C-alpha cells in the first residue's frame, strides 16, 4: 500500500520544501508532484492491477495484426465485445511499434492523465483539497482499470476547455472523438450548456422541484431515456453505493449554494457548479441502472476544481465556515480514502499495488 501513501502525502511535503511558503508556487508543485507520481504508478503497475486489464491485454493481442483491412473489418463488424473504433485503432497503432503491453499501459496513462493534470495545474487553488477529492469521490480507480472510458474522460477534459472558450466545432469533434473510445461519451454534450448558463440562487425555485421530480420518478424517466439509447439492456433496481455518492454530491451542491458569494463568481465557477448539478441528476439514475454511474465519470473530475473556488469566493459571513470546511473535508476524505483501502470492497482490484516486475 506504500505507493498510495506516497501519492497522497509526499506532494504537500514536496510543495512545502520547494515552494518556500509562496502559496501559489506550493499549490502548483503539489499538483505537479501528485500527477507525476500518479503517472509513474500507472506506468509500472502489473496487469493484475485493475479488474479489466486481462480483457485489455486480450484486445491488445487481438488487434495486433499488421493488416489494416482486418482492423477495419473488426470496426465494421463488431463482435460481442463491441469495442469502439478509436480504441481498436489505438491498439493497432501501438502494435506497429511494440508488442509489449507494458508500453501500451504507459501510452494510455499519458493520454489519460496529462490533460487532467494540466487542468488541475492551471486551477491549483487549495491543491491538497483538490487532489484528495480527486482520489476519493469516484473516478480514481478507473484509471487503473477502465482504459477505454478513462481515455474518453480525458478527451472530455479537452472538450470542457473547448466549451468554455466557445469553440463549438472543436467541442463537437472532441465529443465525437470521446464516443470513439466509449459510447457513453455522448453525454459530454451537456458540458456546453453548463459552461454558458448562469444558474443562480433565484433559479432554485425551479431547480429543486426539478431534482425532486427526477429522484421520485427516476425509473420512469430512465426507461423513457433508454428508448433513445441502444444496448441499455434490462432495467432493474440494484443495490449499489449509488445512494451514498448521491448524498455526497447533493451535500456539495447545497454547500456551494449556501457558502458561495455569486457576486464573486467567475464564469468557470458558474460552469463547474452547473456541472455538479448535472452530476447530481445523473447519479439519481444510478440506483435504477448502475451503468448510469459510468456516465458521471466524465463530470466527477471537475468537482474537485469547484470546491476550492467556492472556499475562495465565500460570502463574508461564511468565510470562517468556508475555511473550516477546507480543513474538515481534507481530514475526512484523507481518512476515508485509507479506511476504504483496507475495509471496502475492492471492486476494481487496485489494492495492494503490485509493480510489473513483481507480478
C-alpha positions, 0 to 999 in steps of 0.5 A: 500500500506504500505507493498510495501513501506516497501519492497522497502525502509526499506532494504537500511535503514536496510543495512545502520544501520547494515552494518556500511558503509562496502559496501559489508556487506550493499549490502548483508543485503539489499538483505537479508532484501528485500527477507525476507520481500518479503517472509513474504508478500507472506506468509500472503497475502489473496487469493484475492491477485493475479488474479489466486489464486481462480483457485489455491485454486480450484486445491488445493481442487481438488487434495486433495484426499488421493488416489494416483491412482486418482492423477495419473489418473488426470496426465494421463488424463488431463482435460481442465485445463491441469495442469502439473504433478509436480504441481498436485503432489505438491498439493497432497503432501501438502494435506497429511499434511494440508488442509489449503491453507494458508500453501500451499501459504507459501510452494510455496513462499519458493520454489519460492523465496529462490533460487532467493534470494540466487542468488541475495545474492551471486551477491549483487553488487549495491543491491538497483539497483538490487532489484528495477529492480527486482520489476519493469521490469516484473516478480514481480507480478507473484509471487503473482499470477502465482504459477505454472510458478513462481515455474518453474522460480525458478527451472530455477534459479537452472538450470542457476547455473547448466549451468554455472558450466557445469553440463549438466545432472543436467541442463537437469533434472532441465529443465525437472523438470521446464516443470513439473510445466509449459510447457513453461519451455522448453525454459530454454534450451537456458540458456546453450548456453548463459552461454558458448558463448562469444558474443562480440562487433565484433559479432554485425555485425551479431547480429543486422541484426539478431534482425532486421530480427526477429522484421520485420518478427516476425509473420512469424517466430512465426507461423513457431515456433508454428508448433513445439509447441502444444496448441499455439492456434490462432495467432493474433496481440494484443495490449499489453505493449509488445512494451514498455518492448521491448524498455526497454530491447533493451535500456539495451542491447545497454547500456551494449554494449556501457558502458561495458569494455569486457576486464573486463568481467567475464564469468557470465557477458558474460552469463547474457548479452547473456541472455538479448539478448535472452530476447530481441528476445523473447519479439519481439514475444510478440506483435504477441502472448502475451503468448510469454511474459510468456516465458521471465519470466524465463530470466527477473530475471537475468537482474537485476544481469547484470546491476550492473556488467556492472556499475562495469566493465565500460570502463574508459571513461564511468565510470562517465556515468556508475555511473550516470546511477546507480543513474538515473535508481534507481530514475526512476524505484523507481518512476515508480514502485509507479506511476504504483501502483496507475495509471496502470492497475492492471492486476494481482490484487496485489494492495492494499495488503490485509493480510489473516486475513483481507480478 
